[in-house]
Amino acid sequence: MKSFIRYIAVVSFAVLATTQMALAQAAQAPTLESLLTIPSVKKLSVRERAIHYAYTFLNNKTPYVVEPLGEGPQGDISQAPLYRFDGFDCTTFVETVMALSFSSSPAEFKARINQIRYKNGSVNYVMRNHFTSVDWIPNNQAYGFVKDITMAVGGQYTRWSQTWIDKAGWYAKKGEEYAELGAGIPQVLAQLPYLSKEDLINNPALVDRIPSGSIFSLVRPNWDLVKAAGTRMDVSHQGFFIREDGVLYMVHASNGAGRDGSDNYMGVKKEALTSYISRVMLSKETMAGFNILALPNRTLN
């Protein structure tokens, strides 16, 4: 994941080769203009548009790409493009779908994706929403793009993750050239509500309360990555919950067997939530459950 883990992942030559093969085999990526000019989509709510665009990239077999986005050609740290449609990691998939869902023109999209990815929309590596719980969620809630509905959905089943995020340690672990960027940043206590994997697998009524088109973050409370990443973390993956024929699915950009244990296909894929919990999460103690964010159920006009 992330996006958050994308910064610390060690990617083997085999994985890179598979990524390049997937890119070569993927269907032609759509253009920004083509994505925003479908008349029927313009009439949909933001939440419905998110479902449409998530399925567009799913059906297009869009591949998984490690660190696909950056600050553009003039970027201070990363010169990767500000946006693209031919490859995602888990968080850039969510960000791109969100930006499309909130936009009615190419210019609006370009502004929206910067607002979603960066604090105050300021395109700078340090301002990027690197950490889900203390950057990405609060900054996107401040813009009104998302609303945390975990407690509203979970009620008495809601649990809380508490994790000290050490940004200075994270920057320092990335290398000497990064250490100065994090110097003096104090640790911050991240508190994130979530629904546990046990409650979700044992309580179908709880799953039924999750809105289709909502965003999930896979919560791993106090996840000890100090040796690998310089800090503990609390989120390792993001995607969309989408209901189809009464079944709640995860639609997400996955790097395949290396991450979710499914198969070697690296790209946007779909799997029933209960299947994913049973197959992947129940055997992994650190994977506790899901935080849930709702997109507005309103049209753009």
Secondary structure as the mmCIF struct_conf table of DSSP 4:
data_model
#
loop_
_struct_conf.conf_type_id
_struct_conf.id
_struct_conf.beg_label_comp_id
_struct_conf.beg_label_asym_id
_struct_conf.beg_label_seq_id
_struct_conf.end_label_comp_id
_struct_conf.end_label_asym_id
_struct_conf.end_label_seq_id
HELX_RH_PI_P HELX_RH_PI_P1 LYS A 2 ARG A 6
TURN_TY1_P TURN_TY1_P1 TYR A 7 ILE A 8
HELX_RH_AL_P HELX_RH_AL_P1 PHE A 13 GLN A 25
BEND BEND1 ALA A 26 ALA A 26
HELX_LH_PP_P HELX_LH_PP_P1 ALA A 27 THR A 31
HELX_RH_AL_P HELX_RH_AL_P2 LEU A 32 LEU A 36
HELX_RH_AL_P HELX_RH_AL_P3 PRO A 39 LYS A 42
TURN_TY1_P TURN_TY1_P2 LYS A 43 LYS A 43
BEND BEND2 LEU A 44 LEU A 44
HELX_RH_AL_P HELX_RH_AL_P4 VAL A 46 ASN A 59
TURN_TY1_P TURN_TY1_P3 ASN A 60 LYS A 61
HELX_LH_PP_P HELX_LH_PP_P2 THR A 62 THR A 62
STRN STRN1 PRO A 63 TYR A 64
BEND BEND3 VAL A 66 GLU A 67
BEND BEND4 GLU A 71 GLU A 71
TURN_TY1_P TURN_TY1_P4 PRO A 73 GLN A 74
BEND BEND5 ASP A 76 ILE A 77
BEND BEND6 ALA A 80 ALA A 80
BEND BEND7 LEU A 82 LEU A 82
BEND BEND8 PHE A 85 ASP A 86
STRN STRN2 PHE A 88 PHE A 88
HELX_RH_AL_P HELX_RH_AL_P5 CYS A 90 SER A 101
TURN_TY1_P TURN_TY1_P5 PHE A 102 PHE A 102
BEND BEND9 SER A 104 SER A 105
HELX_RH_AL_P HELX_RH_AL_P6 PRO A 106 ARG A 117
STRN STRN3 TYR A 118 TYR A 118
HELX_RH_3T_P HELX_RH_3T_P1 LYS A 119 GLY A 121
HELX_RH_3T_P HELX_RH_3T_P2 TYR A 125 MET A 127
STRN STRN4 ARG A 128 ARG A 128
BEND BEND10 PHE A 131 PHE A 131
HELX_RH_PI_P HELX_RH_PI_P2 THR A 132 TRP A 136
HELX_RH_AL_P HELX_RH_AL_P7 ILE A 137 TYR A 143
TURN_TY1_P TURN_TY1_P6 GLY A 144 GLY A 144
BEND BEND11 PHE A 145 PHE A 145
STRN STRN5 LYS A 147 ASP A 148
HELX_RH_AL_P HELX_RH_AL_P8 THR A 150 GLY A 154
HELX_RH_3T_P HELX_RH_3T_P3 GLY A 155 TYR A 157
STRN STRN6 THR A 158 ILE A 165
HELX_RH_AL_P HELX_RH_AL_P9 LYS A 167 LYS A 174
HELX_RH_AL_P HELX_RH_AL_P10 GLU A 176 GLY A 182
TURN_TY1_P TURN_TY1_P7 ALA A 183 GLY A 184
HELX_LH_PP_P HELX_LH_PP_P3 ILE A 185 GLN A 187
STRN STRN7 VAL A 188 SER A 196
HELX_RH_AL_P HELX_RH_AL_P11 LYS A 197 ASN A 202
HELX_RH_AL_P HELX_RH_AL_P12 PRO A 204 ASP A 208
TURN_TY1_P TURN_TY1_P8 ARG A 209 ARG A 209
BEND BEND12 ILE A 210 ILE A 210
HELX_LH_PP_P HELX_LH_PP_P4 PRO A 211 PRO A 211
TURN_TY1_P TURN_TY1_P9 SER A 212 GLY A 213
STRN STRN8 SER A 214 LEU A 225
HELX_RH_AL_P HELX_RH_AL_P13 VAL A 226 ALA A 229
BEND BEND13 GLY A 230 GLY A 230
STRN STRN9 THR A 231 GLU A 244
TURN_TY1_P TURN_TY1_P10 ASP A 245 GLY A 246
STRN STRN10 VAL A 247 SER A 254
TURN_TY1_P TURN_TY1_P11 GLY A 256 GLY A 256
HELX_RH_AL_P HELX_RH_AL_P14 ALA A 257 ASP A 260
BEND BEND14 GLY A 261 SER A 262
BEND BEND15 ASN A 264 ASN A 264
STRN STRN11 GLY A 267 ALA A 272
HELX_RH_AL_P HELX_RH_AL_P15 LEU A 273 TYR A 276
HELX_RH_PI_P HELX_RH_PI_P3 ILE A 277 MET A 281
TURN_TY1_P TURN_TY1_P12 LEU A 282 SER A 283
TURN_TY1_P TURN_TY1_P13 GLU A 285 THR A 286
STRN STRN12 GLY A 289 ALA A 294
HELX_LH_PP_P HELX_LH_PP_P5 LEU A 295 PRO A 296
BEND BEND16 ARG A 298 ARG A 298
#
